[in-house]
Amino acid sequence: VQLQASGGGLVQAGGSLKLSCTASGGTFSNYHMAWFRQAPGQEREFVAAINTGGYMRSFADSVKGRFTIFRDNAKETVYLQMNTLKPEDTAVYYCAGSGKALGRRRFDYDLWGPGTEVTVSS
């Protein structure tokens, strides 16, 4: 399975963006999906995750109440809706997939796509 993220860009603080990650070459609905992000000079960190059926979600405390994650298995796509963006949300965002468990750690995920860059100006 290959993952391709899109939707990043430049936005002012307080604005919104919706990231998309589309899968190809496999059975998307078998994978728990997640978003991670990596700011310059920092470790890649967990943002949000959703289970295969789309009814269980997990969020990092830093984005809880501002971001939401949802998926459309028919379109083989997972989304990250980001609202009330802050400059500290600036990072490259990566989508990831796991055929094992719904986790919050990088090594819980064995599928990774190239990132999409999000820049939030103050």
C-alpha positions as CSV (number, residue, x, y, z in Angstrom):
1,V,0.0,0.0,0.0
2,Q,1.2,3.5,-0.9
3,L,0.1,6.6,0.9
4,Q,0.0,10.1,-0.5
5,A,-0.7,13.2,1.6
6,S,-1.9,16.5,0.3
7,G,-3.5,19.7,1.4
8,G,-0.7,21.5,3.2
9,G,0.0,25.1,2.7
10,L,0.4,28.5,4.4
11,V,-2.3,29.8,6.6
12,Q,-2.7,32.5,9.2
13,A,-3.1,31.8,12.8
14,G,-6.7,31.0,13.6
15,G,-7.3,29.6,10.2
16,S,-8.2,26.1,9.0
17,L,-6.7,23.5,6.7
18,K,-7.8,20.0,5.7
19,L,-5.2,17.4,4.9
20,S,-6.0,14.3,2.9
21,C,-4.1,11.1,2.6
22,T,-5.1,8.7,-0.1
23,A,-4.0,5.0,-0.3
24,S,-3.4,2.9,-3.3
25,G,-2.3,-0.7,-4.0
26,G,-4.0,-2.4,-1.1
27,T,-7.0,-2.8,1.2
28,F,-7.2,0.6,2.9
29,S,-10.0,-0.5,5.2
30,N,-7.7,-3.1,6.9
31,Y,-5.5,-0.3,8.2
32,H,-5.7,1.9,11.3
33,M,-4.6,5.3,10.2
34,A,-2.8,8.1,11.9
35,W,-1.2,11.6,11.4
36,F,2.1,12.5,12.8
37,R,4.0,15.8,12.4
38,Q,7.6,16.9,12.6
39,A,8.7,20.4,13.2
40,P,12.2,21.6,12.2
41,G,14.8,20.2,14.7
42,Q,12.2,18.2,16.6
43,E,11.1,14.6,16.8
44,R,8.2,13.3,14.8
45,E,5.2,13.4,17.1
46,F,1.8,11.8,17.2
47,V,-1.2,14.0,16.2
48,A,-4.3,11.8,15.7
49,A,-5.3,8.3,14.9
50,I,-8.5,6.5,13.7
51,N,-9.4,2.8,13.7
52,T,-10.3,0.8,10.6
53,G,-14.0,1.4,11.0
54,G,-13.7,5.1,11.8
55,Y,-15.5,4.9,15.2
56,M,-12.5,5.1,17.5
57,R,-10.2,8.2,17.5
58,S,-7.3,9.4,19.5
59,F,-5.7,12.8,19.7
60,A,-2.6,14.4,21.1
61,D,-3.4,16.8,23.9
62,S,-1.9,19.7,21.9
63,V,-4.6,19.4,19.2
64,K,-7.6,18.1,21.1
65,G,-10.6,20.2,20.5
66,R,-9.0,21.8,17.4
67,F,-8.3,18.9,15.1
68,T,-10.4,16.0,14.0
69,I,-9.6,12.9,12.0
70,F,-12.0,11.0,9.8
71,R,-11.9,8.5,7.0
72,D,-13.8,7.4,3.9
73,N,-13.0,3.8,3.2
74,A,-14.8,3.9,-0.1
75,K,-12.5,6.7,-1.2
76,E,-9.5,5.1,0.5
77,T,-8.7,8.4,2.1
78,V,-8.1,9.6,5.6
79,Y,-8.5,13.3,6.5
80,L,-7.2,15.7,9.2
81,Q,-9.3,18.7,9.7
82,M,-7.3,21.4,11.5
83,N,-9.1,24.4,12.9
84,T,-7.9,27.3,15.1
85,L,-4.4,26.8,13.8
86,K,-1.5,28.1,15.9
87,P,2.1,28.9,14.8
88,E,3.3,25.9,16.9
89,D,1.3,23.7,14.5
90,T,3.8,24.5,11.8
91,A,5.4,21.2,10.7
92,V,5.6,18.6,8.0
93,Y,2.5,16.3,8.4
94,Y,2.8,12.6,7.6
95,C,0.0,10.0,7.3
96,A,0.7,6.5,8.5
97,G,-1.0,3.1,8.5
98,S,-0.9,0.1,10.7
99,G,-2.2,-3.3,10.1
100,K,-1.8,-4.3,13.7
101,A,-3.1,-1.9,16.3
102,L,-4.4,1.6,16.8
103,G,-1.4,3.2,18.5
104,R,0.2,6.6,19.2
105,R,3.9,5.6,18.7
106,R,5.8,5.8,15.5
107,F,6.8,2.2,15.5
108,D,3.1,1.2,15.8
109,Y,2.9,2.1,12.1
110,D,4.6,0.4,9.2
111,L,3.2,2.4,6.3
112,W,4.3,6.0,5.7
113,G,3.7,8.5,3.0
114,P,5.7,11.6,2.1
115,G,4.7,14.5,4.2
116,T,2.9,17.7,3.4
117,E,4.1,20.9,4.8
118,V,1.9,23.2,6.9
119,T,3.0,26.7,7.9
120,V,1.0,28.8,10.2
121,S,1.9,32.5,10.3
122,S,1.3,34.7,13.4
